[in-house]
Amino acid sequence: MVNAVKVFKKTAPNGKITVYLGRRDFVDDTTGTEPVDGVVVCDNDYLRGRKVFASVTVTYRFGREEDEVMGLNFSKELLLTTQQIYPAANNAEMTGVQDRLVKKLGANAYPFAVTLPESAPASVQLHSGEEETAKPLGVIYELRVFVGDNSDEKPHRRNSVALAVRKAQYSPITNSHRQPSTLVSKGFALSSGKLNMEVTLDKELYYHGEQVKANLAINNGSKKTVKNIKVAIIQHVEVTMTNSQFTREVSSLESKEGCPITPGTNLSKHFNLVPLASSNKNRSGIALDGKLKDTDANLASSTLVSAGKNVNDAGGIVVSYSLRVKLNCGALGGELVADLPFKLMHPAPGVAVKAKADANYTGGEDLEFEDFARLRRGQSVDQGLE
C-alpha cells in the first residue's frame, strides 16, 4: 500500500498555468536554504514560443495598511530572485514528488527549483492584537510563476500564479547539552552584605509547547527581605527595517511561596513555564510563525545564523528568548533581576529525501491534491512534524 502525499495546487485566473507544490516551507539550516521546488503545467498553445519564469519576492510590512496616509508607506517589497524554469536553464535532479507529478501530469509538466539567496530572512509575522487586519505585519514570501518573453516583464495578475511560501528554521540536529546558568548579586546603600541569586536551565534549546524548567538558588546575605518572586519568559523582537526593538512577556508567574526570604536565609526553588501563542491571542507585537487565527500557529522560532556570523547582522525580524527572574525587595530595596537567554524552535523533521520514485511507478494514485487557496496559513510546519 502506498501512502498518500499531499500536493498543493493553484491555477492562474485565465486557467492556462497551474503550479503544484509538495510543501510550502523551505528550510534554512544556517548553511543554505532548500530550493523552492515544484512542477508547473502550461498549455502549449498559450506558450507560443515564450518562456516560463518563477520569481520569489519578500515583503517587509512594519506598519498597518490603514495607517498609510499622506504618502506614508509601511511596507517594502524586494525581488529576491527571478529564474527561468522553462526551457530549464539547468537539469537539476528531481525530487520524488516532482518525479511522480511529471509522470502523472504528462508532457506539459515541467519541474522547477528556485534557489533563495543566503541572506534571505526567516518568515516571521507580528500579531497586531486585532482579530482581522488587511495585511499581516512581518516578513512574507511569495512565489510567482508567469509566462513572458524575458524575466524583466511585470506579470499580470490574471496570467500568473502567486503562492505564499515560507522560509523556516529548525533546531540543529546536533543539540548542545550545555545548561545555561547565571549568577547575579545586588548590594544595598547604607547596608552591608549582598543578595545573591543563581538561575539555571536544564538545557539550552526547547521545542514549541515544551516546559521551560528553571532552578533558582537564592542566598540572602543582605539586611533586606525578599517579598516575592516573579519568573517570566521574554520574547525579544528586533525589526531591522525600522531599527526598532521591543520585548513581550509570553509566559509568566508570580510566587510568594517560601517568602519572605529574611536576612541570612537561603531558598531553592523550581519553576515550570510553557510559552504558547494561544496564551497571547489578545496581545499586540507578539512574533509568530503563522497567523494567530490558525489553531496551530506557534511563537516565532529563535533566529539562527551560520557559524562565524553575528545574529545582530541578520535581516528581517530577529527573534530571541530569555528567562527573566525578579526578586522584589520592597519599595526601598528595589529588585534584583537576572536574564538567561535560551533558544525556542521546532525540532528538525529529518533529512529531506531526494531519491526518485520507484522505477515501476506508473500512476498518480498516491498523490492527494489540495486547492492552495483553501489552505490555512501556518499549517505546514506542524504537518511536517506528525
LUMNU-398756 format. One record per residue (C-alpha): residue in three letters; chain; x, z, y. Coordinates in steps of 0.02 Angstrom, whole numbers, plus 50000, padded with zeros to 5 digits. Layout:
<nodes>
<node type="ALA" mol="A" X="X" Z="Z" Y="Y"/>
...
</nodes>
This chain:
<nodes>
<node type="MET" mol="A" X="50000" Z="50000" Y="50000"/>
<node type="VAL" mol="A" X="50067" Z="49951" Y="50171"/>
<node type="ASN" mol="A" X="50046" Z="50071" Y="50316"/>
<node type="ALA" mol="A" X="49963" Z="50001" Y="50472"/>
<node type="VAL" mol="A" X="50073" Z="49978" Y="50625"/>
<node type="LYS" mol="A" X="49984" Z="49993" Y="50793"/>
<node type="VAL" mol="A" X="50019" Z="49847" Y="50911"/>
<node type="PHE" mol="A" X="49960" Z="49844" Y="51092"/>
<node type="LYS" mol="A" X="49889" Z="49682" Y="51157"/>
<node type="LYS" mol="A" X="49845" Z="49615" Y="51330"/>
<node type="THR" mol="A" X="49789" Z="49442" Y="51386"/>
<node type="ALA" mol="A" X="49802" Z="49362" Y="51558"/>
<node type="PRO" mol="A" X="49636" Z="49338" Y="51651"/>
<node type="ASN" mol="A" X="49649" Z="49150" Y="51626"/>
<node type="GLY" mol="A" X="49664" Z="49176" Y="51437"/>
<node type="LYS" mol="A" X="49821" Z="49069" Y="51422"/>
<node type="ILE" mol="A" X="49954" Z="49206" Y="51395"/>
<node type="THR" mol="A" X="49944" Z="49355" Y="51277"/>
<node type="VAL" mol="A" X="50077" Z="49490" Y="51260"/>
<node type="TYR" mol="A" X="50098" Z="49605" Y="51110"/>
<node type="LEU" mol="A" X="50200" Z="49766" Y="51117"/>
<node type="GLY" mol="A" X="50241" Z="49876" Y="50968"/>
<node type="ARG" mol="A" X="50273" Z="50025" Y="51084"/>
<node type="ARG" mol="A" X="50254" Z="50074" Y="51265"/>
<node type="ASP" mol="A" X="50400" Z="50195" Y="51280"/>
<node type="PHE" mol="A" X="50580" Z="50138" Y="51288"/>
<node type="VAL" mol="A" X="50707" Z="50275" Y="51257"/>
<node type="ASP" mol="A" X="50862" Z="50313" Y="51359"/>
<node type="ASP" mol="A" X="50988" Z="50409" Y="51253"/>
<node type="THR" mol="A" X="51110" Z="50426" Y="51403"/>
<node type="THR" mol="A" X="51224" Z="50291" Y="51329"/>
<node type="GLY" mol="A" X="51098" Z="50150" Y="51353"/>
<node type="THR" mol="A" X="50913" Z="50108" Y="51356"/>
<node type="GLU" mol="A" X="50816" Z="50020" Y="51219"/>
<node type="PRO" mol="A" X="50757" Z="49846" Y="51273"/>
<node type="VAL" mol="A" X="50576" Z="49816" Y="51319"/>
<node type="ASP" mol="A" X="50531" Z="49708" Y="51169"/>
<node type="GLY" mol="A" X="50376" Z="49619" Y="51108"/>
<node type="VAL" mol="A" X="50300" Z="49448" Y="51074"/>
<node type="VAL" mol="A" X="50217" Z="49327" Y="51195"/>
<node type="VAL" mol="A" X="50093" Z="49191" Y="51142"/>
<node type="CYS" mol="A" X="50066" Z="49041" Y="51258"/>
<node type="ASP" mol="A" X="49961" Z="48884" Y="51245"/>
<node type="ASN" mol="A" X="50074" Z="48731" Y="51236"/>
<node type="ASP" mol="A" X="49953" Z="48633" Y="51344"/>
<node type="TYR" mol="A" X="49970" Z="48767" Y="51477"/>
<node type="LEU" mol="A" X="50160" Z="48771" Y="51473"/>
<node type="ARG" mol="A" X="50183" Z="48584" Y="51508"/>
<node type="GLY" mol="A" X="50372" Z="48599" Y="51505"/>
<node type="ARG" mol="A" X="50376" Z="48758" Y="51609"/>
<node type="LYS" mol="A" X="50466" Z="48918" Y="51559"/>
<node type="VAL" mol="A" X="50408" Z="49094" Y="51519"/>
<node type="PHE" mol="A" X="50486" Z="49240" Y="51614"/>
<node type="ALA" mol="A" X="50475" Z="49429" Y="51596"/>
<node type="SER" mol="A" X="50513" Z="49548" Y="51739"/>
<node type="VAL" mol="A" X="50521" Z="49737" Y="51747"/>
<node type="THR" mol="A" X="50482" Z="49824" Y="51912"/>
<node type="VAL" mol="A" X="50490" Z="50008" Y="51955"/>
<node type="THR" mol="A" X="50381" Z="50082" Y="52092"/>
<node type="TYR" mol="A" X="50430" Z="50242" Y="52182"/>
<node type="ARG" mol="A" X="50272" Z="50316" Y="52256"/>
<node type="PHE" mol="A" X="50310" Z="50476" Y="52352"/>
<node type="GLY" mol="A" X="50152" Z="50491" Y="52457"/>
<node type="ARG" mol="A" X="49965" Z="50467" Y="52439"/>
<node type="GLU" mol="A" X="49899" Z="50291" Y="52471"/>
<node type="GLU" mol="A" X="49756" Z="50357" Y="52578"/>
<node type="ASP" mol="A" X="49884" Z="50433" Y="52698"/>
<node type="GLU" mol="A" X="49965" Z="50264" Y="52734"/>
<node type="VAL" mol="A" X="49908" Z="50239" Y="52913"/>
<node type="MET" mol="A" X="49991" Z="50170" Y="53071"/>
<node type="GLY" mol="A" X="50109" Z="50063" Y="52967"/>
<node type="LEU" mol="A" X="50173" Z="50205" Y="52859"/>
<node type="ASN" mol="A" X="50218" Z="50159" Y="52681"/>
<node type="PHE" mol="A" X="50243" Z="50293" Y="52549"/>
<node type="SER" mol="A" X="50298" Z="50180" Y="52407"/>
<node type="LYS" mol="A" X="50442" Z="50063" Y="52369"/>
<node type="GLU" mol="A" X="50443" Z="49932" Y="52232"/>
<node type="LEU" mol="A" X="50608" Z="49873" Y="52157"/>
<node type="LEU" mol="A" X="50630" Z="49724" Y="52043"/>
<node type="LEU" mol="A" X="50750" Z="49785" Y="51909"/>
<node type="THR" mol="A" X="50769" Z="49626" Y="51810"/>
<node type="THR" mol="A" X="50692" Z="49455" Y="51776"/>
<node type="GLN" mol="A" X="50739" Z="49365" Y="51616"/>
<node type="GLN" mol="A" X="50689" Z="49200" Y="51538"/>
<node type="ILE" mol="A" X="50606" Z="49232" Y="51370"/>
<node type="TYR" mol="A" X="50555" Z="49053" Y="51326"/>
<node type="PRO" mol="A" X="50653" Z="48949" Y="51293"/>
<node type="ALA" mol="A" X="50754" Z="49102" Y="51242"/>
<node type="ALA" mol="A" X="50920" Z="49122" Y="51331"/>
<node type="ASN" mol="A" X="50993" Z="49212" Y="51179"/>
<node type="ASN" mol="A" X="50941" Z="49227" Y="50999"/>
<node type="ALA" mol="A" X="50934" Z="49415" Y="50979"/>
<node type="GLU" mol="A" X="50888" Z="49487" Y="50810"/>
<node type="MET" mol="A" X="50703" Z="49525" Y="50796"/>
<node type="THR" mol="A" X="50636" Z="49697" Y="50755"/>
<node type="GLY" mol="A" X="50523" Z="49721" Y="50604"/>
<node type="VAL" mol="A" X="50365" Z="49722" Y="50712"/>
<node type="GLN" mol="A" X="50418" Z="49564" Y="50805"/>
<node type="ASP" mol="A" X="50454" Z="49475" Y="50641"/>
<node type="ARG" mol="A" X="50281" Z="49517" Y="50573"/>
<node type="LEU" mol="A" X="50195" Z="49467" Y="50734"/>
<node type="VAL" mol="A" X="50282" Z="49297" Y="50741"/>
<node type="LYS" mol="A" X="50232" Z="49262" Y="50560"/>
<node type="LYS" mol="A" X="50052" Z="49311" Y="50594"/>
<node type="LEU" mol="A" X="50028" Z="49228" Y="50764"/>
<node type="GLY" mol="A" X="50105" Z="49060" Y="50723"/>
<node type="ALA" mol="A" X="50213" Z="48932" Y="50811"/>
<node type="ASN" mol="A" X="50163" Z="48978" Y="50989"/>
<node type="ALA" mol="A" X="50228" Z="49157" Y="50970"/>
<node type="TYR" mol="A" X="50396" Z="49194" Y="51050"/>
<node type="PRO" mol="A" X="50490" Z="49360" Y="51032"/>
<node type="PHE" mol="A" X="50573" Z="49436" Y="51184"/>
<node type="ALA" mol="A" X="50682" Z="49585" Y="51230"/>
<node type="VAL" mol="A" X="50709" Z="49630" Y="51413"/>
<node type="THR" mol="A" X="50860" Z="49740" Y="51449"/>
<node type="LEU" mol="A" X="50844" Z="49876" Y="51580"/>
<node type="PRO" mol="A" X="50993" Z="49921" Y="51691"/>
<node type="GLU" mol="A" X="51085" Z="50082" Y="51653"/>
<node type="SER" mol="A" X="51041" Z="50157" Y="51823"/>
<node type="ALA" mol="A" X="50852" Z="50142" Y="51797"/>
<node type="PRO" mol="A" X="50769" Z="50314" Y="51822"/>
<node type="ALA" mol="A" X="50660" Z="50401" Y="51694"/>
<node type="SER" mol="A" X="50470" Z="50391" Y="51711"/>
<node type="VAL" mol="A" X="50400" Z="50545" Y="51797"/>
<node type="GLN" mol="A" X="50233" Z="50572" Y="51883"/>
<node type="LEU" mol="A" X="50188" Z="50707" Y="52010"/>
<node type="HIS" mol="A" X="50018" Z="50787" Y="51995"/>
<node type="SER" mol="A" X="49925" Z="50785" Y="52161"/>
<node type="GLY" mol="A" X="49814" Z="50933" Y="52117"/>
<node type="GLU" mol="A" X="49658" Z="50825" Y="52127"/>
<node type="GLU" mol="A" X="49552" Z="50756" Y="51987"/>
<node type="GLU" mol="A" X="49575" Z="50574" Y="52036"/>
<node type="THR" mol="A" X="49694" Z="50483" Y="52152"/>
<node type="ALA" mol="A" X="49704" Z="50298" Y="52193"/>
<node type="LYS" mol="A" X="49880" Z="50280" Y="52127"/>
<node type="PRO" mol="A" X="49990" Z="50407" Y="52037"/>
<node type="LEU" mol="A" X="50140" Z="50479" Y="52127"/>
<node type="GLY" mol="A" X="50311" Z="50464" Y="52049"/>
<node type="VAL" mol="A" X="50412" Z="50332" Y="51956"/>
<node type="ILE" mol="A" X="50303" Z="50200" Y="51874"/>
<node type="TYR" mol="A" X="50366" Z="50050" Y="51773"/>
<node type="GLU" mol="A" X="50278" Z="49884" Y="51749"/>
<node type="LEU" mol="A" X="50319" Z="49738" Y="51633"/>
<node type="ARG" mol="A" X="50253" Z="49571" Y="51697"/>
<node type="VAL" mol="A" X="50255" Z="49411" Y="51594"/>
<node type="PHE" mol="A" X="50219" Z="49245" Y="51681"/>
<node type="VAL" mol="A" X="50243" Z="49057" Y="51668"/>
<node type="GLY" mol="A" X="50339" Z="48960" Y="51800"/>
<node type="ASP" mol="A" X="50474" Z="48833" Y="51839"/>
<node type="ASN" mol="A" X="50600" Z="48965" Y="51894"/>
<node type="SER" mol="A" X="50619" Z="49154" Y="51897"/>
<node type="ASP" mol="A" X="50600" Z="49166" Y="52086"/>
<node type="GLU" mol="A" X="50417" Z="49116" Y="52083"/>
<node type="LYS" mol="A" X="50292" Z="49251" Y="52128"/>
<node type="PRO" mol="A" X="50169" Z="49262" Y="51983"/>
<node type="HIS" mol="A" X="49983" Z="49256" Y="52022"/>
<node type="ARG" mol="A" X="49881" Z="49398" Y="51951"/>
<node type="ARG" mol="A" X="49764" Z="49278" Y="51861"/>
<node type="ASN" mol="A" X="49907" Z="49185" Y="51775"/>
<node type="SER" mol="A" X="50013" Z="49333" Y="51720"/>
<node type="VAL" mol="A" X="50006" Z="49488" Y="51610"/>
<node type="ALA" mol="A" X="50052" Z="49658" Y="51685"/>
<node type="LEU" mol="A" X="50081" Z="49806" Y="51569"/>
<node type="ALA" mol="A" X="50125" Z="49985" Y="51613"/>
<node type="VAL" mol="A" X="50277" Z="50042" Y="51512"/>
<node type="ARG" mol="A" X="50378" Z="50200" Y="51520"/>
<node type="LYS" mol="A" X="50561" Z="50247" Y="51510"/>
<node type="ALA" mol="A" X="50577" Z="50409" Y="51412"/>
<node type="GLN" mol="A" X="50719" Z="50527" Y="51368"/>
<node type="TYR" mol="A" X="50728" Z="50628" Y="51208"/>
<node type="SER" mol="A" X="50836" Z="50777" Y="51165"/>
<node type="PRO" mol="A" X="51009" Z="50738" Y="51094"/>
<node type="ILE" mol="A" X="51014" Z="50726" Y="50905"/>
<node type="THR" mol="A" X="51162" Z="50847" Y="50901"/>
<node type="ASN" mol="A" X="51094" Z="51006" Y="50978"/>
<node type="SER" mol="A" X="51205" Z="51138" Y="51056"/>
<node type="HIS" mol="A" X="51199" Z="51312" Y="50979"/>
<node type="ARG" mol="A" X="51254" Z="51393" Y="51141"/>
<node type="GLN" mol="A" X="51150" Z="51542" Y="51200"/>
<node type="PRO" mol="A" X="51137" Z="51539" Y="51391"/>
<node type="SER" mol="A" X="51170" Z="51706" Y="51472"/>
<node type="THR" mol="A" X="51192" Z="51775" Y="51647"/>
<node type="LEU" mol="A" X="51238" Z="51945" Y="51719"/>
<node type="VAL" mol="A" X="51184" Z="51995" Y="51896"/>
<node type="SER" mol="A" X="51209" Z="52154" Y="51996"/>
<node type="LYS" mol="A" X="51141" Z="52224" Y="52159"/>
<node type="GLY" mol="A" X="51212" Z="52360" Y="52269"/>
<node type="PHE" mol="A" X="51111" Z="52453" Y="52399"/>
<node type="ALA" mol="A" X="51159" Z="52502" Y="52576"/>
<node type="LEU" mol="A" X="51195" Z="52687" Y="52604"/>
<node type="SER" mol="A" X="51181" Z="52716" Y="52417"/>
<node type="SER" mol="A" X="51313" Z="52720" Y="52281"/>
<node type="GLY" mol="A" X="51302" Z="52630" Y="52113"/>
<node type="LYS" mol="A" X="51230" Z="52463" Y="52061"/>
<node type="LEU" mol="A" X="51080" Z="52394" Y="51970"/>
<node type="ASN" mol="A" X="51139" Z="52278" Y="51829"/>
<node type="MET" mol="A" X="51038" Z="52153" Y="51728"/>
<node type="GLU" mol="A" X="51090" Z="52035" Y="51588"/>
<node type="VAL" mol="A" X="50972" Z="51893" Y="51539"/>
<node type="THR" mol="A" X="50997" Z="51793" Y="51378"/>
<node type="LEU" mol="A" X="50900" Z="51648" Y="51299"/>
<node type="ASP" mol="A" X="50904" Z="51619" Y="51112"/>
<node type="LYS" mol="A" X="50952" Z="51435" Y="51137"/>
<node type="GLU" mol="A" X="50988" Z="51306" Y="51272"/>
<node type="LEU" mol="A" X="50859" Z="51172" Y="51229"/>
<node type="TYR" mol="A" X="50673" Z="51196" Y="51198"/>
<node type="TYR" mol="A" X="50540" Z="51070" Y="51147"/>
<node type="HIS" mol="A" X="50374" Z="51048" Y="51239"/>
<node type="GLY" mol="A" X="50249" Z="51178" Y="51178"/>
<node type="GLU" mol="A" X="50385" Z="51292" Y="51109"/>
<node type="GLN" mol="A" X="50403" Z="51475" Y="51158"/>
<node type="VAL" mol="A" X="50547" Z="51515" Y="51276"/>
<node type="LYS" mol="A" X="50616" Z="51683" Y="51217"/>
<node type="ALA" mol="A" X="50708" Z="51789" Y="51345"/>
<node type="ASN" mol="A" X="50804" Z="51950" Y="51313"/>
<node type="LEU" mol="A" X="50832" Z="52073" Y="51458"/>
<node type="ALA" mol="A" X="50957" Z="52215" Y="51463"/>
<node type="ILE" mol="A" X="50941" Z="52323" Y="51619"/>
<node type="ASN" mol="A" X="51063" Z="52460" Y="51668"/>
<node type="ASN" mol="A" X="51011" Z="52558" Y="51822"/>
<node type="GLY" mol="A" X="51169" Z="52638" Y="51890"/>
<node type="SER" mol="A" X="51097" Z="52647" Y="52065"/>
<node type="LYS" mol="A" X="50993" Z="52777" Y="52155"/>
<node type="LYS" mol="A" X="50842" Z="52659" Y="52165"/>
<node type="THR" mol="A" X="50694" Z="52644" Y="52046"/>
<node type="VAL" mol="A" X="50635" Z="52479" Y="51969"/>
<node type="LYS" mol="A" X="50447" Z="52473" Y="51987"/>
<node type="ASN" mol="A" X="50403" Z="52315" Y="51889"/>
<node type="ILE" mol="A" X="50475" Z="52157" Y="51809"/>
<node type="LYS" mol="A" X="50419" Z="51977" Y="51837"/>
<node type="VAL" mol="A" X="50476" Z="51834" Y="51725"/>
<node type="ALA" mol="A" X="50438" Z="51652" Y="51765"/>
<node type="ILE" mol="A" X="50487" Z="51476" Y="51711"/>
<node type="ILE" mol="A" X="50528" Z="51371" Y="51864"/>
<node type="GLN" mol="A" X="50520" Z="51181" Y="51870"/>
<node type="HIS" mol="A" X="50644" Z="51112" Y="51996"/>
<node type="VAL" mol="A" X="50600" Z="50938" Y="52063"/>
<node type="GLU" mol="A" X="50709" Z="50827" Y="52172"/>
<node type="VAL" mol="A" X="50634" Z="50668" Y="52244"/>
<node type="THR" mol="A" X="50788" Z="50563" Y="52282"/>
<node type="MET" mol="A" X="50690" Z="50433" Y="52384"/>
<node type="THR" mol="A" X="50649" Z="50561" Y="52518"/>
<node type="ASN" mol="A" X="50793" Z="50680" Y="52481"/>
<node type="SER" mol="A" X="50666" Z="50821" Y="52461"/>
<node type="GLN" mol="A" X="50671" Z="50966" Y="52339"/>
<node type="PHE" mol="A" X="50539" Z="51090" Y="52285"/>
<node type="THR" mol="A" X="50503" Z="51211" Y="52144"/>
<node type="ARG" mol="A" X="50346" Z="51259" Y="52048"/>
<node type="GLU" mol="A" X="50309" Z="51405" Y="51932"/>
<node type="VAL" mol="A" X="50243" Z="51329" Y="51770"/>
<node type="SER" mol="A" X="50228" Z="51492" Y="51673"/>
<node type="SER" mol="A" X="50245" Z="51674" Y="51724"/>
<node type="LEU" mol="A" X="50202" Z="51853" Y="51678"/>
<node type="GLU" mol="A" X="50223" Z="52022" Y="51760"/>
<node type="SER" mol="A" X="50251" Z="52184" Y="51666"/>
<node type="LYS" mol="A" X="50260" Z="52368" Y="51706"/>
<node type="GLU" mol="A" X="50294" Z="52416" Y="51526"/>
<node type="GLY" mol="A" X="50449" Z="52526" Y="51521"/>
<node type="CYS" mol="A" X="50439" Z="52550" Y="51709"/>
<node type="PRO" mol="A" X="50480" Z="52638" Y="51818"/>
<node type="ILE" mol="A" X="50664" Z="52622" Y="51771"/>
<node type="THR" mol="A" X="50733" Z="52777" Y="51852"/>
<node type="PRO" mol="A" X="50915" Z="52802" Y="51908"/>
<node type="GLY" mol="A" X="51036" Z="52820" Y="51763"/>
<node type="THR" mol="A" X="50922" Z="52743" Y="51630"/>
<node type="ASN" mol="A" X="50929" Z="52582" Y="51529"/>
<node type="LEU" mol="A" X="50795" Z="52462" Y="51465"/>
<node type="SER" mol="A" X="50800" Z="52320" Y="51338"/>
<node type="LYS" mol="A" X="50651" Z="52204" Y="51333"/>
<node type="HIS" mol="A" X="50595" Z="52036" Y="51260"/>
<node type="PHE" mol="A" X="50480" Z="51909" Y="51343"/>
<node type="ASN" mol="A" X="50400" Z="51752" Y="51273"/>
<node type="LEU" mol="A" X="50337" Z="51614" Y="51390"/>
<node type="VAL" mol="A" X="50262" Z="51443" Y="51350"/>
<node type="PRO" mol="A" X="50270" Z="51313" Y="51490"/>
<node type="LEU" mol="A" X="50123" Z="51191" Y="51471"/>
<node type="ALA" mol="A" X="50045" Z="51056" Y="51578"/>
<node type="SER" mol="A" X="49872" Z="51115" Y="51526"/>
<node type="SER" mol="A" X="49904" Z="51282" Y="51612"/>
<node type="ASN" mol="A" X="49940" Z="51196" Y="51778"/>
<node type="LYS" mol="A" X="49795" Z="51074" Y="51796"/>
<node type="ASN" mol="A" X="49750" Z="51127" Y="51973"/>
<node type="ARG" mol="A" X="49925" Z="51142" Y="52044"/>
<node type="SER" mol="A" X="49996" Z="51004" Y="52151"/>
<node type="GLY" mol="A" X="50176" Z="50945" Y="52138"/>
<node type="ILE" mol="A" X="50196" Z="50978" Y="51952"/>
<node type="ALA" mol="A" X="50305" Z="50842" Y="51873"/>
<node type="LEU" mol="A" X="50228" Z="50765" Y="51717"/>
<node type="ASP" mol="A" X="50273" Z="50629" Y="51592"/>
<node type="GLY" mol="A" X="50093" Z="50564" Y="51592"/>
<node type="LYS" mol="A" X="49930" Z="50581" Y="51687"/>
<node type="LEU" mol="A" X="49853" Z="50754" Y="51683"/>
<node type="LYS" mol="A" X="49682" Z="50685" Y="51633"/>
<node type="ASP" mol="A" X="49761" Z="50643" Y="51465"/>
<node type="THR" mol="A" X="49749" Z="50791" Y="51348"/>
<node type="ASP" mol="A" X="49921" Z="50750" Y="51279"/>
<node type="ALA" mol="A" X="50014" Z="50745" Y="51447"/>
<node type="ASN" mol="A" X="50169" Z="50854" Y="51448"/>
<node type="LEU" mol="A" X="50275" Z="50930" Y="51583"/>
<node type="ALA" mol="A" X="50414" Z="50810" Y="51631"/>
<node type="SER" mol="A" X="50569" Z="50825" Y="51523"/>
<node type="SER" mol="A" X="50735" Z="50883" Y="51594"/>
<node type="THR" mol="A" X="50836" Z="50740" Y="51667"/>
<node type="LEU" mol="A" X="50992" Z="50698" Y="51565"/>
<node type="VAL" mol="A" X="51141" Z="50594" Y="51619"/>
<node type="SER" mol="A" X="51284" Z="50517" Y="51520"/>
<node type="ALA" mol="A" X="51444" Z="50614" Y="51489"/>
<node type="GLY" mol="A" X="51557" Z="50625" Y="51641"/>
<node type="LYS" mol="A" X="51415" Z="50596" Y="51766"/>
<node type="ASN" mol="A" X="51332" Z="50721" Y="51881"/>
<node type="VAL" mol="A" X="51144" Z="50747" Y="51864"/>
<node type="ASN" mol="A" X="51136" Z="50754" Y="52055"/>
<node type="ASP" mol="A" X="51184" Z="50569" Y="52058"/>
<node type="ALA" mol="A" X="51032" Z="50519" Y="51954"/>
<node type="GLY" mol="A" X="50897" Z="50415" Y="52039"/>
<node type="GLY" mol="A" X="50708" Z="50428" Y="52046"/>
<node type="ILE" mol="A" X="50642" Z="50604" Y="52016"/>
<node type="VAL" mol="A" X="50765" Z="50729" Y="51945"/>
<node type="VAL" mol="A" X="50686" Z="50872" Y="51846"/>
<node type="SER" mol="A" X="50767" Z="51033" Y="51784"/>
<node type="TYR" mol="A" X="50707" Z="51203" Y="51724"/>
<node type="SER" mol="A" X="50765" Z="51383" Y="51739"/>
<node type="LEU" mol="A" X="50706" Z="51555" Y="51687"/>
<node type="ARG" mol="A" X="50689" Z="51671" Y="51837"/>
<node type="VAL" mol="A" X="50683" Z="51860" Y="51818"/>
<node type="LYS" mol="A" X="50644" Z="51976" Y="51964"/>
<node type="LEU" mol="A" X="50663" Z="52164" Y="51965"/>
<node type="ASN" mol="A" X="50558" Z="52244" Y="52104"/>
<node type="CYS" mol="A" X="50639" Z="52397" Y="52180"/>
<node type="GLY" mol="A" X="50507" Z="52430" Y="52312"/>
<node type="ALA" mol="A" X="50489" Z="52383" Y="52495"/>
<node type="LEU" mol="A" X="50657" Z="52457" Y="52547"/>
<node type="GLY" mol="A" X="50756" Z="52416" Y="52389"/>
<node type="GLY" mol="A" X="50709" Z="52232" Y="52382"/>
<node type="GLU" mol="A" X="50729" Z="52127" Y="52225"/>
<node type="LEU" mol="A" X="50864" Z="52084" Y="52100"/>
<node type="VAL" mol="A" X="50844" Z="51902" Y="52047"/>
<node type="ALA" mol="A" X="50925" Z="51808" Y="51902"/>
<node type="ASP" mol="A" X="50908" Z="51619" Y="51870"/>
<node type="LEU" mol="A" X="50958" Z="51550" Y="51700"/>
<node type="PRO" mol="A" X="50949" Z="51359" Y="51676"/>
<node type="PHE" mol="A" X="50889" Z="51280" Y="51513"/>
<node type="LYS" mol="A" X="50825" Z="51110" Y="51453"/>
<node type="LEU" mol="A" X="50646" Z="51063" Y="51405"/>
<node type="MET" mol="A" X="50625" Z="50898" Y="51310"/>
<node type="HIS" mol="A" X="50540" Z="50800" Y="51171"/>
<node type="PRO" mol="A" X="50627" Z="50803" Y="51001"/>
<node type="ALA" mol="A" X="50711" Z="50640" Y="50954"/>
<node type="PRO" mol="A" X="50593" Z="50543" Y="50839"/>
<node type="GLY" mol="A" X="50738" Z="50467" Y="50741"/>
<node type="VAL" mol="A" X="50839" Z="50308" Y="50747"/>
<node type="ALA" mol="A" X="50737" Z="50151" Y="50779"/>
<node type="VAL" mol="A" X="50727" Z="50039" Y="50626"/>
<node type="LYS" mol="A" X="50792" Z="49865" Y="50666"/>
<node type="ALA" mol="A" X="50775" Z="49795" Y="50490"/>
<node type="LYS" mol="A" X="50669" Z="49641" Y="50465"/>
<node type="ALA" mol="A" X="50509" Z="49642" Y="50366"/>
<node type="ASP" mol="A" X="50512" Z="49610" Y="50181"/>
<node type="ALA" mol="A" X="50550" Z="49428" Y="50139"/>
<node type="ASN" mol="A" X="50391" Z="49414" Y="50034"/>
<node type="TYR" mol="A" X="50282" Z="49469" Y="50179"/>
<node type="THR" mol="A" X="50152" Z="49334" Y="50216"/>
<node type="GLY" mol="A" X="50002" Z="49410" Y="50303"/>
<node type="GLY" mol="A" X="49967" Z="49525" Y="50450"/>
<node type="GLU" mol="A" X="49852" Z="49649" Y="50365"/>
<node type="ASP" mol="A" X="49967" Z="49794" Y="50407"/>
<node type="LEU" mol="A" X="49958" Z="49762" Y="50596"/>
<node type="GLU" mol="A" X="49822" Z="49856" Y="50690"/>
<node type="PHE" mol="A" X="49789" Z="49783" Y="50863"/>
<node type="GLU" mol="A" X="49728" Z="49887" Y="51009"/>
<node type="ASP" mol="A" X="49675" Z="49821" Y="51179"/>
<node type="PHE" mol="A" X="49808" Z="49876" Y="51302"/>
<node type="ALA" mol="A" X="49685" Z="49904" Y="51445"/>
<node type="ARG" mol="A" X="49588" Z="50038" Y="51350"/>
<node type="LEU" mol="A" X="49739" Z="50142" Y="51301"/>
<node type="ARG" mol="A" X="49755" Z="50308" Y="51391"/>
<node type="ARG" mol="A" X="49921" Z="50331" Y="51480"/>
<node type="GLY" mol="A" X="50042" Z="50463" Y="51422"/>
<node type="GLN" mol="A" X="49992" Z="50449" Y="51240"/>
<node type="SER" mol="A" X="50134" Z="50353" Y="51162"/>
<node type="VAL" mol="A" X="50270" Z="50485" Y="51164"/>
<node type="ASP" mol="A" X="50165" Z="50607" Y="51065"/>
<node type="GLN" mol="A" X="50108" Z="50472" Y="50944"/>
<node type="GLY" mol="A" X="50288" Z="50439" Y="50901"/>
<node type="LEU" mol="A" X="50311" Z="50620" Y="50850"/>
<node type="GLU" mol="A" X="50170" Z="50629" Y="50724"/>
</nodes>
